[in-house]
């Protein structure tokens, strides 16, 4: 998958989705936000990341102080500003090199880490906008599966620092994407054993297992829609799944 091309595509799709929509539309999946605030968050986020990368920061920039972090008032110019932020992030990675170490929410990482994070951030926020506007939301199984990978990676890393990890000791959680062609990359097993919280692509039943399309699994694991509203089957102890959701804010 070409992550840079996908970032540009998803950013453009987000912009076209919100173009002409009422900026005061509430975003139920981002409580207290309007569409205007969601749009600004996505556009500012790419420029914020671009600044961190370009300056090879080892600490974060205050998002409110990100350069050119406010969209223009003109709607068409605002869409250009949104797409320009994605291009700026890609250009910054090309400038410093993908392997240059910079600050990230997951600690110091190669600059290229940001492309994947920004890609999946805008893909999920496009779902926020689509749900708020009553629009269709499509995402390729490959992209949805990689977004699930990245989300689990972040949550496992975060969970290792928590007093009560997302999966309790001795319990397991399994996700199984039903899309054709994903193979092992469409399965995720999350466990908490003597080695701590870990995950693999291994097939397994788990104490709780969720089975459905990758897109729906992504919406569920990112807490955008409850499983009861999605094409997902749940097997086993649903309390394990509920615990994961309760302890994986981001």
Number of C-alpha atoms within 10 A of each C-alpha: 8 7 17 17 15 17 25 19 16 23 29 18 16 25 23 12 17 19 14 10 13 12 14 11 15 19 21 14 16 16 8 9 16 19 21 17 17 20 24 17 20 22 27 25 23 30 26 25 31 26 19 23 31 19 12 17 16 15 13 14 15 8 14 12 11 18 13 14 20 17 19 14 8 9 12 13 12 19 21 16 22 28 22 18 24 31 19 19 28 25 15 23 23 15 12 17 15 18 13 15 19 24 21 20 12 11 11 15 17 17 27 23 18 24 23 17 21 22 23 23 19 25 24 22 22 25 21 22 27 18 17 17 17 8 11 9 15 13 17 10 21 17 19 24 24 18 23 26 19 15 20 22 15 16 18 23 15 19 21 15 9 11 7 12 21 26 26 16 15 12 16 24 24 25 25 25 25 17 16 9 10 14 12 13 17 25 23 25 20 22 24 20 14 8 8 15 23 18 17 15 17 14 14 16 16 20 18 19 23 24 18 19 20 28 23 24 26 25 19 20 19 19 15 18 18 14 18 10 9 15 12 21 12 16 14 14 15 15 11 19 21 13 15 19 16 10 16 20 11 8
